[in-house]
């Protein structure tokens, strides 16, 4: 009901208001800037040769070296140094999982996922035997990083909680 009343007031005397707006004088355009009419002269000056600037440009001498060659030489030096810092794998997953290329060695201070899970589960099952110091020595890790790994990460644990009542539905093994 309110929309109808609002529409009636909005449409009252609409034709007279439209004619009044149409008959008003249109605003005049702003005058053009004096410099904008000389566009042809500016285009010519851009395309002309400036002899003093050309002479200065001829005196410039640029000497450069190839950064790719320097980077390749530095990467070779790093590669030679890193080859000595690799260790063979202690543990790997059986089979070719997910079509991943089989690794034979890893850099010192790093673990594969399989090695990390093996170390974490060994520590969880036998913390007296697998101390953080022994794990750090076994996998060539920093002791501080090993302690943080054992403190903040743990492998998944599956716990089966029995139902409280015997009448609860259970999934039967097939």
N, C-alpha and C positions, 0 to 999 in steps of 0.2 A: 504494500500500500504506500509506503514511504517513497519508493522508487517512482511510482506514478506521479506523485505530487511534485517531486523534484524535477521530473522530466517536463511537467507542465510549466513550471516556473522557468526552466531553462529555455523552452521553446517559445515563450511569450515574446511577441514583437521581434522575432528573429529576422524577418525580411527587412524591416526598417534598419536594424543594426547592420546587416550585411551590406545594404545599399550605402549606408553612411561610410563604412570602411572602404568600399570600392571607390567612392567619389573623393576620398581624401587625396591630397597631393602626394605624389611619390617623392621619397627623399632623393636629393641630387647626389650623384657620384662624386667622390673626392677628386680634386684635381690631380693630374699625373705629375710625377716628379720630373724635373727638367732633365736630369741625367739619364733617365730611362729611354729617352727618344734617340740617344746617340749610340745605340747598340751596334750599328754597323761599323762605326769608327773604332769601337773597343775590340771587336772581333779581328779587325785588321792589325791592330797593335799587338795582339797576342801572337799572331802567326808570323810576325816579322822577326828576323834574326837580330839579336843584340850583341854586337861585336865585343864590347868590354866583358860581358858575362861569358861569352864563348872563349875568350882568351884566358880568363880565370879558370874555366873548366878544363882547358887543355893542360894547365899546370898541375892539376890534381893527379897524384900517383897513388894507386891502391895496391898494397901488397897483402896477399892473404895466404893462409895455409888451409889445407883440407882438414876439417875437424873429424871427419870419419876415419882418416888414417890414424890420427892421434888416439881416438877412442878405441879403435881396433887393437892398437899396440897395448894400451892400458888394460883392456879386457883379457889379452893373452897373458899378461903378467899376473892378473888376479886369478885366472884359470889355473895357471901353474902352481900358484900358492894354495889354492883350494883343493887340488888333487891330493895333496898330502894330508888334508884335514877331513878325509872321508873315512868311514868305518863300514865294515860289512854288516849286513842285516843279521840280527839275532833271532828274529822270529818273523814269519810271514804267513799270510792266510793261504790255506791249501787251494789249489786250482786257480783258474784264471777268472776271478770275479769281475763282473761288469766290463769285461774286455779291457782291463787296465793293463798297461805294460808292466811286466814283472820287474821289480827293482832288485838290484844286486847290492847296492851300497847307498848310504845316506850321509849327508854332512854331519860332522861331529856337532853335538849340541842340539840335534833335531831327532824327532821320532816319527815313525810311520804310525798310522792309526792302529794297525795290528800290534805293534810294539807297545804303544801307549796303553791299549786295553790289557795286554798281557802283564805289563808292569803294575797297573792299577789293581788287577784282580789278584796277582801274586801278593801284593802288599795287603790287600783286604783279607785274604785267606790266612797268610802267615806273616803278621807284622813283626814278629821277633826275628825271623830269618831274613825277610826282605826289608831291611831298614832303608831309610832315605839315602844313606851314604852308599849302601851296596847297590841300590838302583842307579844312583848317579854314576858310580864307577862302572857298572855293567853296560850302561847305554851311553857313556861319555857325555854326561850332562853336567850342568852347573848345579851345585848343591842347593843354592837358594831357589832356583827354578824347580828342582825336584821336590823340595818341601812344599812349594806353592802348588805344584801339580797334585801332590797327594792330599793336600788340605782342601783344595777347592773342587776337585773332580773325583767322581766315583763311577764305576761301571753300573749299568742297570741291574737292579735286583728284582726278580719276579717273586712275588709273595702271593700265595693262594690263601685267601681268607675263607674259612668254612662258614656256611650259613648258620644263623642263630637257631633256626628251627629245622626240623626234619621235613616239613611239608613244603619248603621252598623248592622251586623248580631248579633243576640242575641240567647242564648239558652233558649228555652221555657220550662216552667215547665210542666211535664206530669201528 
